Amino acid sequence: MTTHDGAFDAVDPDGWLTAEQVAELSGGRAKANTVRSWWNTGTLAFKVFPELGAKSNKRSKREDAERFLSRKFGITPTTPLPAPQAGRPAQPDQRRVTELLDTLTSLKAAADAAMQALLAEAEHHAQTAAAQAALSRAQADADAIRAQADAKRVETLRHLQTMFRGYDSALTTFLQPSTPEAAFLHAD
Protein backbone atom coordinates (compact mmCIF):
# COMPACT_ATOMS: atom_id res chain seq x y z
CA MET A 1 0.00 0.00 0.00
CA THR A 2 1.32 3.48 -0.79
CA THR A 3 0.64 6.54 1.32
CA HIS A 4 0.18 10.09 0.12
CA ASP A 5 3.89 10.84 0.60
CA GLY A 6 4.94 7.82 -1.44
CA ALA A 7 6.23 5.66 1.43
CA PHE A 8 5.61 1.95 1.04
CA ASP A 9 3.35 0.50 3.71
CA ALA A 10 4.93 -2.65 5.05
CA VAL A 11 2.21 -2.89 7.68
CA ASP A 12 -0.21 -5.81 7.51
CA PRO A 13 -3.30 -4.28 5.81
CA ASP A 14 -5.69 -6.66 7.58
CA GLY A 15 -4.31 -6.12 11.08
CA TRP A 16 -3.72 -2.35 11.15
CA LEU A 17 -6.27 0.22 10.00
CA THR A 18 -5.88 3.79 8.80
CA ALA A 19 -8.18 6.56 10.00
CA GLU A 20 -10.17 6.21 6.78
CA GLN A 21 -10.56 2.46 7.29
CA VAL A 22 -11.70 2.90 10.90
CA ALA A 23 -14.19 5.51 9.69
CA GLU A 24 -15.40 3.06 7.04
CA LEU A 25 -15.64 0.36 9.69
CA SER A 26 -17.94 2.66 11.69
CA GLY A 27 -20.47 2.50 8.89
CA GLY A 28 -20.39 6.23 8.26
CA ARG A 29 -21.01 7.18 11.87
CA ALA A 30 -17.54 8.69 12.16
CA LYS A 31 -15.24 10.45 9.73
CA ALA A 32 -11.47 10.06 9.38
CA ASN A 33 -10.90 13.36 11.21
CA THR A 34 -12.99 12.07 14.11
CA VAL A 35 -10.81 8.94 14.26
CA ARG A 36 -7.72 11.15 14.30
CA SER A 37 -9.19 13.15 17.20
CA TRP A 38 -9.78 9.86 19.06
CA TRP A 39 -6.11 9.08 18.52
CA ASN A 40 -5.05 12.53 19.74
CA THR A 41 -7.12 12.25 22.91
CA GLY A 42 -6.01 8.67 23.53
CA THR A 43 -9.54 7.32 23.33
CA LEU A 44 -8.66 4.84 20.59
CA ALA A 45 -5.44 2.82 20.86
CA PHE A 46 -2.96 3.29 18.01
CA LYS A 47 0.63 2.73 17.02
CA VAL A 48 2.94 5.10 15.15
CA PHE A 49 4.81 3.62 12.18
CA PRO A 50 7.74 5.97 11.41
CA GLU A 51 8.49 4.12 8.17
CA LEU A 52 5.24 5.55 6.77
CA GLY A 53 6.55 9.10 6.93
CA ALA A 54 5.72 12.16 8.98
CA LYS A 55 2.01 12.22 8.10
CA SER A 56 -0.54 9.41 8.17
CA ASN A 57 1.74 7.20 10.22
CA LYS A 58 -0.78 6.16 12.89
CA ARG A 59 -2.71 2.91 12.74
CA SER A 60 -5.11 1.09 15.03
CA LYS A 61 -5.40 -2.65 15.33
CA ARG A 62 -8.58 -4.00 13.82
CA GLU A 63 -9.54 -5.69 17.10
CA ASP A 64 -9.03 -2.45 19.06
CA ALA A 65 -11.04 -0.46 16.52
CA GLU A 66 -13.86 -3.02 16.50
CA ARG A 67 -13.96 -3.12 20.30
CA PHE A 68 -13.97 0.70 20.49
CA LEU A 69 -16.69 1.05 17.84
CA SER A 70 -18.71 -1.63 19.60
CA ARG A 71 -18.59 0.38 22.84
CA LYS A 72 -19.13 3.71 21.10
CA PHE A 73 -21.81 2.84 18.55
CA GLY A 74 -22.82 -0.76 19.22
CA ILE A 75 -21.14 -1.87 15.99
CA THR A 76 -19.88 -5.45 15.84
CA PRO A 77 -18.53 -6.03 12.33
CA THR A 78 -17.83 -9.64 11.45
CA THR A 79 -16.52 -9.22 7.92
CA PRO A 80 -13.09 -7.81 7.12
CA LEU A 81 -12.81 -4.53 5.29
CA PRO A 82 -12.63 -5.02 1.55
CA ALA A 83 -9.35 -3.98 0.02
CA PRO A 84 -9.87 -0.88 -2.11
CA GLN A 85 -9.44 -1.57 -5.79
CA ALA A 86 -8.44 1.14 -8.21
CA GLY A 87 -11.00 2.09 -10.84
CA ARG A 88 -13.98 0.54 -9.06
CA PRO A 89 -16.07 2.51 -6.52
CA ALA A 90 -16.62 0.82 -3.20
CA GLN A 91 -20.17 -0.45 -2.74
CA PRO A 92 -21.78 -0.96 0.63
CA ASP A 93 -22.05 -4.58 1.60
CA GLN A 94 -25.45 -6.21 1.96
CA ARG A 95 -25.16 -6.54 5.74
CA ARG A 96 -24.83 -2.79 6.19
CA VAL A 97 -27.73 -2.13 3.83
CA THR A 98 -29.85 -4.62 5.76
CA GLU A 99 -28.87 -3.02 9.08
CA LEU A 100 -29.69 0.42 7.67
CA LEU A 101 -33.08 -0.78 6.45
CA ASP A 102 -33.78 -2.40 9.83
CA THR A 103 -32.80 0.80 11.59
CA LEU A 104 -34.97 2.91 9.30
CA THR A 105 -37.89 0.51 9.74
CA SER A 106 -37.52 0.66 13.52
CA LEU A 107 -37.27 4.43 13.38
CA LYS A 108 -40.40 4.64 11.24
CA ALA A 109 -42.28 2.35 13.64
CA ALA A 110 -41.17 4.45 16.60
CA ALA A 111 -42.19 7.64 14.80
CA ASP A 112 -45.59 6.13 13.96
CA ALA A 113 -46.10 5.09 17.59
CA ALA A 114 -45.09 8.53 18.82
CA MET A 115 -47.45 10.16 16.31
CA GLN A 116 -50.31 7.91 17.43
CA ALA A 117 -49.63 8.80 21.07
CA LEU A 118 -49.56 12.51 20.24
CA LEU A 119 -52.76 12.19 18.22
CA ALA A 120 -54.52 10.32 21.04
CA GLU A 121 -53.39 12.96 23.53
CA ALA A 122 -54.59 15.78 21.26
CA GLU A 123 -57.98 14.08 20.76
CA HIS A 124 -58.35 13.60 24.52
CA HIS A 125 -57.45 17.24 25.13
CA ALA A 126 -59.96 18.37 22.48
CA GLN A 127 -62.72 16.22 24.03
CA THR A 128 -61.91 17.56 27.49
CA ALA A 129 -61.97 21.14 26.22
CA ALA A 130 -65.31 20.53 24.47
CA ALA A 131 -66.77 19.00 27.65
CA GLN A 132 -65.52 21.94 29.70
CA ALA A 133 -67.01 24.37 27.17
CA ALA A 134 -70.36 22.54 27.31
CA LEU A 135 -70.22 22.59 31.10
CA SER A 136 -69.41 26.29 31.03
CA ARG A 137 -72.35 26.95 28.66
CA ALA A 138 -74.67 24.93 30.91
CA GLN A 139 -73.38 26.82 33.94
CA ALA A 140 -73.92 30.13 32.11
CA ASP A 141 -77.48 29.08 31.16
CA ALA A 142 -78.19 28.08 34.76
CA ASP A 143 -76.76 31.38 35.98
CA ALA A 144 -78.98 33.27 33.50
CA ILE A 145 -82.09 31.37 34.66
CA ARG A 146 -81.13 32.01 38.29
CA ALA A 147 -80.65 35.72 37.54
CA GLN A 148 -84.09 35.90 35.87
CA ALA A 149 -85.70 34.17 38.86
CA ASP A 150 -83.94 36.57 41.24
CA ALA A 151 -85.15 39.54 39.19
CA LYS A 152 -88.76 38.24 39.30
CA ARG A 153 -88.47 37.68 43.04
CA VAL A 154 -87.24 41.26 43.54
CA GLU A 155 -90.12 42.56 41.39
CA THR A 156 -92.66 40.52 43.37
CA LEU A 157 -91.20 41.68 46.71
CA ARG A 158 -91.32 45.33 45.60
CA HIS A 159 -94.94 44.92 44.53
CA LEU A 160 -95.72 43.32 47.88
CA GLN A 161 -93.86 46.15 49.65
CA THR A 162 -95.94 48.71 47.74
CA MET A 163 -99.12 46.88 48.73
CA PHE A 164 -98.06 46.81 52.41
CA ARG A 165 -97.32 50.53 52.31
CA GLY A 166 -100.76 51.15 50.81
CA TYR A 167 -102.46 49.07 53.52
CA ASP A 168 -100.33 50.72 56.21
CA SER A 169 -101.23 54.16 54.91
CA ALA A 170 -104.93 53.26 54.81
CA LEU A 171 -104.82 51.79 58.28
CA THR A 172 -102.93 54.78 59.68
CA THR A 173 -105.39 57.16 58.11
CA PHE A 174 -108.32 55.20 59.51
CA LEU A 175 -106.89 54.95 63.02
CA GLN A 176 -105.67 58.57 63.49
CA PRO A 177 -108.16 60.47 65.70
CA SER A 178 -106.47 63.87 65.33
CA THR A 179 -108.06 64.67 62.03
CA PRO A 180 -111.66 65.89 61.98
CA GLU A 181 -112.70 63.10 59.67
CA ALA A 182 -111.25 60.46 61.97
CA ALA A 183 -112.97 62.02 65.00
CA PHE A 184 -116.30 61.98 63.16
CA LEU A 185 -115.86 58.33 62.24
CA HIS A 186 -114.97 57.31 65.80
CA ALA A 187 -117.82 59.24 67.36
CA ASP A 188 -120.28 56.49 66.72
Phi, psi and omega in degrees: 000141179249140178265178183295336179264008174090358182287141180281134181268107179271003183282143179300117184293336180275335184267327184243134186245142174281173177299321179295320180290322177295319178298319177294322179296332180284355178074028179087003180280342178224153178255168182300321179296326177295318178299317179298322177293326175297321177295316182295325180274351180083011180290322180248128181294144180208170176225142178266130177249097183299333181293348179275352180109186183283328181250155178054044181252009179259143178217150174245145176292145180303316181299317179296316180296316179296317179297316180297313180295328177296317177292318187286313187239356184077022181271130175230081181289140180246347180255144178290157177295136177288143178288131181293136179246135182292140175086351181234122180292144179289135179249144179293142180284162186297326181298316180293321178296317178297316178298319179296316178296319177299316180297315180295322177296316178296319179297318179296317179297318178295320179295319177298316179296318178296320179295319178297319179295317178296319179296316178298318178296318180294319178297316178299316179297319180295318178295319179296317179296320178295318178296319178294322178295317178296319178296319178295319178296317179296319178296319179295319177297316179296320177296322179294317178296317178297320179294320177296318179296319178297320179296318178295321179298316179298317180297316180296317180294323178293319177298317178296320178297320178296319178296316179299319179296320177296315178296318180297318179295318179294318180293319179296318180295320181290325185269351182281117180273355185283343179271149181299327180292320181293323180294322179294321181290327184272354182290337183296000000 
